């Protein structure tokens, strides 16, 4: 079978959740499946080198149009070229929603990570909302033969918002890189990362894109409440790591006005190679997001043996199970309570760390890739 895979997300200069998902999943699919032929497709006017993900000879197919012309004129308006016909594929896989004209959409697999742009459009910029509108995601999802949701929560959203028969949807949880693990105290990388980012001696960590959906205004407010109620915890600073996204004015305004501004640090984008040591340096990982389709950072922190607290919303309870402490993301006092409990109770902290590592071990790219390969073959048969 000849399988086309859309790898346009790998053109991102800085990898985020979806690009890391595509990279790790496709790499593992190619490692496991030696019987099928794979064509990795992308389009770029500029000369862009894709990260190396295959050593077995999968073919790279590149078109050289400016992306705006390719997406809005060719794919959306003219519905040309039909990507599956152009590549001569038996099946086409889209690991993320994108502009894609297909001759046989019934032989296409589409992965949907989340529908936050429909649940919470006010959390997105006008540009982002316009992009999602032009994508016509509902039409794309309905036309594709099979859909993969990365969580049961996302599946429920697809069924509700797109009125799609749930029998068409497979839930395949994302994997987790084995690179996330506890670090030895003598690991030189710990000091290197501490110095590189100017990290405090003890800190609470958040990692993710800085944007409204992540509820960072609530996190800062909760941190203020925690310190006010428990001055003995003042040694713990708050570190917010991640690239700056959109509609960040309220977040930075909250930080500027905070009486604890000097104890709150925004690191900006963190290199992938530094994430493991960053997690290991933290005393607590907190993820107060209003909505997640899956949520990589909590699992990564848990895999590193860091006690973790997350929102009781969307997919996070499903993914983290009983290995993380849950809180109401709309209640700053509840977030503060969760942080204070973990930082004050050594037994609880160790218990969460142990349960977190056990839970994180349940997620692997090997298992995810095997499920995808089975799905591909069920369509071909």
C-alpha positions as CSV (number, residue, x, y, z in Angstrom):
1,X,0.0,0.0,0.0
2,X,1.2,3.5,-0.8
3,X,0.4,5.9,2.0
4,X,0.8,9.7,1.8
5,X,1.4,11.7,5.0
6,X,1.0,15.4,5.3
7,X,4.0,16.6,7.2
8,X,3.5,20.4,6.8
9,X,3.5,20.9,10.5
10,X,7.1,19.9,10.6
11,X,8.0,23.1,8.8
12,X,7.4,25.0,12.1
13,X,10.6,26.7,13.2
14,X,9.8,26.1,16.8
15,X,8.0,22.8,17.6
16,X,4.8,22.9,19.6
17,X,2.5,20.1,20.6
18,X,1.1,19.3,17.1
19,X,4.5,19.4,15.4
20,X,6.1,17.2,18.1
21,X,3.1,14.8,17.8
22,X,3.6,14.5,14.0
23,X,7.4,14.1,14.3
24,X,7.3,11.4,16.9
25,X,4.3,9.5,15.5
26,X,5.5,9.5,11.9
27,X,9.0,8.5,12.9
28,X,7.6,5.5,14.8
29,X,5.1,4.5,12.0
30,X,8.0,4.4,9.5
31,X,10.1,2.4,11.9
32,X,7.4,-0.3,12.5
33,X,5.9,-0.5,9.0
34,X,8.4,-1.9,6.5
35,X,5.9,-3.3,4.1
36,X,4.1,-0.2,2.9
37,X,5.5,2.7,0.9
38,X,5.3,6.2,2.4
39,X,5.4,9.6,0.7
40,X,5.9,12.6,3.1
41,X,4.2,15.7,1.6
42,X,4.8,19.3,2.3
43,X,4.7,22.6,0.4
44,X,7.0,25.6,0.8
45,X,8.1,28.5,-1.5
46,X,11.2,28.9,0.7
47,X,14.0,26.3,1.0
48,X,13.2,24.5,4.2
49,X,14.9,21.4,5.5
50,X,12.5,19.0,7.3
51,X,13.8,17.3,10.4
52,X,15.1,13.9,9.7
53,X,12.5,11.3,10.7
54,X,13.2,8.4,8.4
55,X,16.2,6.3,7.5
56,X,14.4,3.6,5.5
57,X,13.9,5.6,2.3
58,X,10.4,7.1,2.5
59,X,10.0,9.5,-0.3
60,X,9.7,13.3,0.3
61,X,7.3,15.1,-2.1
62,X,7.6,18.9,-2.0
63,X,5.6,21.5,-3.9
64,X,7.1,25.0,-4.1
65,X,4.1,27.4,-4.0
66,X,3.8,30.3,-1.6
67,X,1.6,28.9,1.2
68,X,-1.1,31.5,0.9
69,X,-1.5,30.8,-2.8
70,X,-1.4,27.0,-2.2
71,X,-3.8,27.0,0.7
72,X,-6.4,29.7,-0.2
73,X,-6.4,29.7,-4.0
74,X,-5.3,26.2,-5.1
75,X,-6.6,23.9,-2.3
76,X,-9.6,25.8,-1.0
77,X,-10.9,27.7,-4.0
78,X,-9.8,25.6,-7.0
79,X,-9.5,22.3,-5.1
80,X,-6.4,21.6,-7.1
81,X,-4.2,19.6,-7.1
82,X,-5.8,16.6,-5.5
83,X,-3.1,15.6,-3.2
84,X,-3.8,11.9,-3.1
85,X,-4.0,11.8,-6.9
86,X,-0.9,13.8,-7.3
87,X,1.1,11.5,-5.1
88,X,-0.5,8.3,-6.4
89,X,-1.5,7.1,-2.9
90,X,-3.9,4.5,-1.8
91,X,-4.5,6.3,1.5
92,X,-3.8,9.8,2.7
93,X,-3.1,10.7,6.3
94,X,-3.5,14.1,7.8
95,X,-2.0,14.2,11.3
96,X,-3.6,17.7,11.8
97,X,-6.3,19.7,10.2
98,X,-5.1,21.5,7.1
99,X,-6.1,22.7,3.6
100,X,-6.2,19.5,1.6
101,X,-8.1,18.8,-1.6
102,X,-8.5,15.0,-2.1
103,X,-9.8,12.9,-4.9
104,X,-10.9,10.1,-2.6
105,X,-11.5,11.6,0.9
106,X,-13.2,8.3,1.9
107,X,-9.7,6.9,1.9
108,X,-8.2,9.6,4.1
109,X,-7.5,9.5,7.9
110,X,-7.7,12.8,9.7
111,X,-6.4,13.4,13.3
112,X,-8.2,16.0,15.3
113,X,-6.3,17.1,18.4
114,X,-9.0,19.4,19.9
115,X,-11.8,21.7,19.0
116,X,-10.9,24.5,21.4
117,X,-11.3,27.1,18.6
118,X,-15.0,26.1,18.5
119,X,-15.5,25.8,22.3
120,X,-13.6,28.9,23.2
121,X,-13.3,31.2,20.1
122,X,-12.8,34.2,22.4
123,X,-9.5,32.8,23.5
124,X,-8.1,33.1,19.9
125,X,-7.0,36.0,17.9
126,X,-9.0,37.3,14.9
127,X,-6.4,35.9,12.6
128,X,-6.6,32.4,14.2
129,X,-10.4,32.4,14.1
130,X,-10.4,33.4,10.4
131,X,-7.9,30.6,9.6
132,X,-10.1,28.0,11.3
133,X,-13.2,29.4,9.6
134,X,-11.5,29.2,6.1
135,X,-10.3,25.6,6.9
136,X,-14.0,24.5,7.1
137,X,-13.0,21.8,9.6
138,X,-16.5,20.4,9.9
139,X,-16.7,19.7,6.2
140,X,-13.2,18.2,6.1
141,X,-14.0,15.9,9.1
142,X,-17.2,14.8,7.5
143,X,-15.6,14.0,4.2
144,X,-12.7,11.9,5.5
145,X,-13.2,8.2,5.8
146,X,-11.9,7.9,9.3
147,X,-11.1,10.3,12.1
148,X,-8.7,9.8,15.0
149,X,-9.3,11.7,18.2
150,X,-6.4,11.9,20.6
151,X,-8.7,11.6,23.6
152,X,-12.2,10.5,24.5
153,X,-12.9,14.2,25.4
154,X,-12.0,15.2,21.8
155,X,-14.2,12.4,20.4
156,X,-17.2,13.7,22.4
157,X,-16.6,17.2,21.0
158,X,-16.4,15.9,17.5
159,X,-19.6,13.9,17.8
160,X,-21.4,16.9,19.4
161,X,-20.1,19.8,17.3
162,X,-19.9,18.0,14.0
163,X,-22.7,15.5,14.3
164,X,-20.5,12.7,13.1
165,X,-21.3,9.0,13.9
166,X,-19.0,7.9,16.6
167,X,-18.3,4.6,14.8
168,X,-16.2,6.6,12.4
169,X,-14.0,7.9,15.1
170,X,-11.1,6.0,16.7
171,X,-9.5,7.2,20.0
172,X,-5.7,6.8,19.9
173,X,-3.9,8.4,22.8
174,X,-0.6,10.2,22.0
175,X,2.7,8.8,23.0
176,X,5.4,10.2,25.3
177,X,9.0,10.4,24.5
178,X,11.2,8.2,26.6
179,X,13.6,11.2,26.9
180,X,11.5,12.4,29.8
181,X,12.7,10.8,33.0
182,X,14.1,11.7,36.5
183,X,17.6,13.1,36.5
184,X,20.3,12.1,38.9
185,X,21.4,14.8,41.3
186,X,24.9,14.8,39.8
187,X,23.5,15.4,36.3
188,X,25.5,18.4,34.9
189,X,22.6,19.3,32.7
190,X,20.6,20.5,35.8
191,X,23.1,23.2,36.6
192,X,23.5,24.1,33.0
193,X,19.8,24.7,32.5
194,X,19.5,26.5,35.8
195,X,22.2,29.0,34.7
196,X,21.0,29.2,31.1
197,X,17.5,30.4,32.1
198,X,18.4,32.1,35.4
199,X,16.2,29.8,37.5
200,X,15.5,30.3,41.2
201,X,16.5,27.7,43.8
202,X,12.9,26.5,44.3
203,X,10.0,27.1,42.0
204,X,6.5,26.1,40.7
205,X,6.6,25.5,36.9
206,X,4.1,26.0,34.1
207,X,5.1,25.1,30.6
208,X,3.0,25.8,27.5
209,X,2.1,28.5,25.0
210,X,1.4,31.8,26.6
211,X,-2.2,32.5,25.5
212,X,-5.6,32.9,27.2
213,X,-6.7,29.3,27.1
214,X,-3.9,28.3,29.4
215,X,-5.4,30.4,32.2
216,X,-2.2,32.1,33.3
217,X,-4.1,35.1,34.7
218,X,-5.8,32.6,37.1
219,X,-2.4,31.0,37.8
220,X,-0.8,34.3,38.8
221,X,-3.8,35.1,41.0
222,X,-3.7,31.7,42.6
223,X,0.0,32.1,43.3
224,X,-0.7,35.4,45.0
225,X,-3.4,33.8,47.1
226,X,-1.2,30.9,48.1
227,X,1.6,33.1,49.3
228,X,-0.8,35.4,51.2
229,X,-2.4,32.4,53.0
230,X,0.9,30.5,53.5
231,X,3.9,32.9,53.9
232,X,6.1,29.9,54.7
233,X,5.8,29.0,51.0
234,X,7.3,32.3,49.9
235,X,10.6,30.6,49.0
236,X,8.8,29.0,46.0
237,X,8.8,31.3,43.0
238,X,6.6,30.9,39.9
239,X,8.2,30.2,36.5
240,X,6.1,30.4,33.4
241,X,7.9,28.8,30.4
242,X,6.7,28.8,26.8
243,X,6.6,30.8,23.6
244,X,4.4,33.9,23.5
245,X,1.2,33.2,21.7
246,X,-1.7,35.6,21.0
247,X,-4.0,37.9,23.0
248,X,-1.4,38.0,25.8
249,X,-2.1,41.6,27.0
250,X,-4.2,40.6,30.0
251,X,-1.6,38.0,31.1
252,X,1.3,40.5,31.1
253,X,-0.9,43.2,32.6
254,X,-1.7,40.8,35.5
255,X,2.0,40.1,35.9
256,X,2.9,43.8,35.8
257,X,0.3,44.7,38.5
258,X,1.2,41.7,40.7
259,X,2.7,42.5,44.1
260,X,4.8,39.4,43.6
261,X,6.0,40.4,40.1
262,X,9.7,40.0,41.1
263,X,9.0,36.4,42.1
264,X,7.3,35.5,38.8
265,X,9.5,34.8,35.8
266,X,8.5,34.4,32.1
267,X,11.2,32.3,30.4
268,X,9.9,32.4,26.8
269,X,10.4,29.5,24.4
270,X,12.4,26.6,25.9
271,X,14.6,24.5,23.7
272,X,13.3,20.9,23.5
273,X,16.6,19.6,24.6
274,X,16.3,21.6,27.9
275,X,12.8,20.5,28.9
276,X,13.7,17.4,30.8
277,X,16.1,19.2,33.0
278,X,13.7,22.1,33.5
279,X,11.0,19.7,34.7
280,X,13.5,18.0,37.0
281,X,14.5,21.3,38.6
282,X,10.9,22.2,39.5
283,X,9.3,21.4,42.9
284,X,5.8,21.3,41.4
285,X,4.2,21.4,37.9
286,X,0.9,23.2,37.5
287,X,-1.3,23.2,34.4
288,X,-4.4,25.4,34.9
289,X,-5.6,25.2,31.3
290,X,-9.3,25.7,30.6
291,X,-9.3,23.2,27.7
292,X,-6.9,20.6,26.3
293,X,-7.4,18.0,23.7
294,X,-4.6,15.9,25.3
295,X,-2.0,17.9,27.3
296,X,1.6,16.8,26.8
297,X,3.3,19.0,29.5
298,X,1.6,17.3,32.5
299,X,2.6,13.9,31.3
300,X,6.2,15.0,30.6
301,X,6.4,16.5,34.1
302,X,5.0,13.3,35.6
303,X,7.4,11.2,33.7
304,X,10.2,13.2,35.2
305,X,8.9,12.4,38.7
306,X,7.6,15.9,39.4
307,X,4.3,16.1,41.5
308,X,1.7,17.6,39.2
309,X,-1.6,19.5,39.6
310,X,-4.0,20.0,36.7
311,X,-7.4,21.4,35.8
312,X,-10.4,19.2,36.3
313,X,-11.6,20.1,32.8
314,X,-11.7,18.6,29.3
315,X,-9.2,15.8,28.7
316,X,-6.8,16.4,31.6
317,X,-8.5,14.0,34.2
318,X,-8.7,11.4,31.5
319,X,-5.0,11.6,30.6
320,X,-3.6,12.1,34.1
321,X,-5.9,9.8,35.9
322,X,-5.5,9.7,39.7
323,X,-1.8,10.5,39.3
324,X,-2.3,14.3,39.5
325,X,-4.2,16.5,41.9
326,X,-7.2,18.1,40.2
327,X,-8.5,21.6,40.8
328,X,-11.2,23.9,39.4
329,X,-9.5,26.2,36.8
330,X,-12.2,28.8,37.3
331,X,-11.5,29.1,41.1
332,X,-8.2,30.7,42.0
333,X,-8.6,29.7,45.6
334,X,-8.9,26.0,44.6
335,X,-5.7,26.3,42.4
336,X,-3.9,27.9,45.4
337,X,-5.2,25.1,47.7
338,X,-3.8,22.4,45.4
339,X,-0.4,24.0,45.1
340,X,-0.2,24.7,48.9
341,X,-1.1,21.1,49.8
342,X,1.5,19.5,47.6
343,X,4.3,21.9,48.6
344,X,3.5,21.5,52.3
345,X,3.0,17.8,52.4
346,X,6.1,15.8,51.7
347,X,4.3,12.4,51.8
348,X,1.7,13.6,49.3
349,X,4.4,15.1,47.0
350,X,6.3,11.8,46.9
351,X,3.1,9.8,46.4
352,X,2.1,12.0,43.4
353,X,5.6,11.7,42.0
354,X,5.5,7.9,42.1
355,X,1.9,7.7,40.7
356,X,2.8,10.2,38.0
357,X,5.8,8.1,36.7
358,X,3.6,5.0,36.7
359,X,0.9,6.8,34.8
360,X,3.2,8.3,32.2
361,X,4.6,4.9,31.4
362,X,1.2,3.9,30.0
363,X,1.7,6.3,27.0
364,X,4.1,5.3,24.2
365,X,4.6,6.2,20.6
366,X,5.1,2.5,19.8
367,X,1.6,1.7,20.9
368,X,0.1,4.8,19.1
369,X,1.9,3.9,15.9
370,X,0.8,0.3,16.0
371,X,-2.9,1.5,16.4
372,X,-2.5,3.8,13.4
373,X,-0.9,1.1,11.2
374,X,-3.8,-1.3,12.1
375,X,-6.3,1.5,11.2
376,X,-4.6,2.1,7.9
377,X,-4.7,-1.6,6.9
378,X,-8.4,-1.9,8.0
379,X,-9.2,0.8,5.4
380,X,-7.2,-0.8,2.7
381,X,-8.7,-4.3,3.2
